[in-house]
Amino acid sequence: MSFLAAVLASAGEVEMTDLDKNVSELKHKITNLEYDIKEAMEQRYMKFAVVSKDAASLLDTAQSYSNQINNLISRIDSQTKREVLDAMSDLKMFKSTLEENKHNLTVIEQVLEASMNLTTDNLTKLSLIDRIKKLETAQTILLNNENLTKLDVYKPLMREHQRLTDVLHSTCVAAWRKKIEWSENDTESQESWRVILKISGSQDDIRDTVSALQHFDSLNIEVKQFSDKLINLIVKPIIIQHLQVDVVKFVNVSTMTLKVSNNEDELLSETIKKLKNVFEFLNSILPADINEIQIMSYLGSYASQQFCKYFKDIVIFNAIPVKYHNLDNFREELTDVLEFNEYLSELGFFEKSNDELINYIENIDNLFFTKISQLYYDRARTIIKKDLHDLVEVNNENRWSSDDDNQDDNGFCQKIFAYPQSKVSKSLLEFLDLIDTVASEMSTIPENSTWRYHDILNNITIMYCDVIPLQHCKVLEFHPQQSAVLYNNIMYFTRKLAELSPTYKNLLIVHLLEKLKNLASEILHSQCKQQITQIEKIVNQSDIVLMAVNSNLGYSVEKSMSQCYDLLSILSDLWRDILPSTVYCKFIGYSCNGLFECVVNKLFTLEDISATSAEQYSSIFNKIMKDIPSFFPEPKEVHRYVPKWWQLNELVYILSSSMKDIENRWADGKGPLANELKVDQIKCLLKALFQNTDRRAALLKHILATAQS
């Protein structure tokens, strides 16, 4: 062997010996490191004990061992080249052992790196975004390395990652809400503030917080809540309550305060100016864009629809004048709306395709008529709901003379609607003033638009017809006086509409006049029927039928007749000073006739009437017939208003007369008795009053014969 060969052989043996020694020592150290790592992981993630060794120190040690392994592998590769044949098997064994240890070290390094990214002490010192990145790094390591899933410490590490993620999520939300603070004052003091919006932090801080919320998919919820409060606490109070806006800015702190305003109403331009101040405040504080998201556009996606609704329905609609001649000036004010719409579009709060405000104000005439219609309808409803009992006297009996009985263009004779002296509600006069206002306005607008006012007048009248009976139904049921008042109101209203007819030729009121008259008549008829029902109830509860055979029951009948008279007397007192004389007579007569008809029908059902009972019947009914005429202005004309008056007279005459007197009263079918009573009715009374004798039979035969002739 040459000297060089001997030297190389000797060097190879030394190298091999050194490698063997180093590998053994390194293997021992790695084993010790594994135990240290296992103990540290168990204490931190599995036993929840304080970490005894610094993860960074352990990671440095592991990386040092890894470097040593890489050097040894390199040396093995070099040695392999020199002594390939002689040392192949030993070197491969060393290399295999080292690669196995290197794999273990790689796993250790990944566990340590994940642990370091989950260390709370490290996270709390970082910004929200950096903390998110740390957690994402740990998550990537834990999810993308299958070898880690086999470790006992894997599940504790995943639980720790989830816990820290939840904590960071809550921290992000809390940080946002701390930067965006709302304060509300519920007191009613006119000097106090109402709402304060305080935004803290620089734009970079806000941008980081928004990015963090976006990472956790919480941005939608927070922006939605912010937009709702913006509309309800800022926009609506400015629009509805006319609150003032006060903006104050400091370094990293800006506040916007809404304060009570003394203005109950304000110009359209002033409201727009205050709303613009709000958006300028938000635009100057909030970042322009975050992760390709424009924050104002994001806010607008939630708030723009509500904002448009309130701005249209309240700001613009309330600013529309109620006089047609003021519309031209208002059209000039609408330029402020167009400029404001353009500003919100440039800001991103409105989408470029959002033309809602522009479309709304395109046809201002329609908006004008919509507003005045609503105004008049609301006013009409308010008046209709007012009480009826506050009365005022009206007297138009001499409104037209007999020479002025001219018909208007609708074919109505004005004298038909002349209203006599009576009382109506003050609320009706308010309603008529409203009608006059609408009619007067109609003369100031272009002729092609007068149909709109015709519709308003028509609808107001229909509303009166349909609503007023329902609105006062309870009062009408229990207070007869209110029925009379409402009758007067409706009929007086009818006359006023008739006056409008010749002035406004296109006013379609013909069918409305008839409807109103029928309604008035129905109201009083209904009240009369209600009183008659009460009368019938009183009569039916009496002993009027039993008295025919038992004269001791006369007091019961007399008492019931007295109650009926009292009821009619009260009705007379309530109606006498309210209704026109002719109307009063007609309906009080109708009510009295109800009593007479009830009594007459009862008597015709009797099969037997004793002489004593007949005398008592006659006395009781005579008293009623003596008192009833006092209800009428002309007592002697009572028969004109009570159809059953003469019939009851004849019936009382029969009760107190002999058969001879009855025969004379019949007068061969030509006397008063024949005019008021039918043959069958007379037969029933004769059979009940007189015994079955030849004289009665002859009288009945005579009445029947003369009636047929």
LINZIFEN-V569045 format. One record per run of one state. SS is the DSSP state (H for helix, E for strand, C for the rest). FROM is the first residue (numbers start at 0). LEN is the number of residues. If there is no record, write none. Layout:
ss from len
SS FROM LEN
SS FROM LEN
This chain:
ss from len
C 0 2
H 2 44
C 46 8
H 54 28
C 82 1
H 83 34
C 117 2
H 119 4
C 123 4
H 127 16
C 143 2
H 145 5
C 150 2
H 152 27
E 179 5
C 184 8
E 192 8
C 200 2
H 202 13
C 215 3
H 218 22
C 240 3
E 243 7
C 250 2
E 252 7
C 259 8
H 267 18
C 285 3
E 288 2
C 290 2
E 292 2
H 294 25
C 319 4
H 323 24
C 347 8
H 355 5
C 360 3
H 363 21
C 384 6
E 390 4
C 394 7
H 401 3
C 404 2
E 406 1
C 407 5
E 412 1
H 413 4
C 417 4
E 421 4
H 425 17
C 442 4
H 446 25
C 471 1
H 472 6
C 478 1
H 479 24
C 503 6
H 509 32
C 541 4
H 545 3
C 548 2
H 550 26
C 576 4
H 580 24
C 604 6
H 610 21
C 631 3
H 634 6
C 640 4
H 644 11
C 655 3
H 658 11
C 669 2
H 671 5
C 676 2
H 678 11
C 689 4
H 693 15
C 708 1
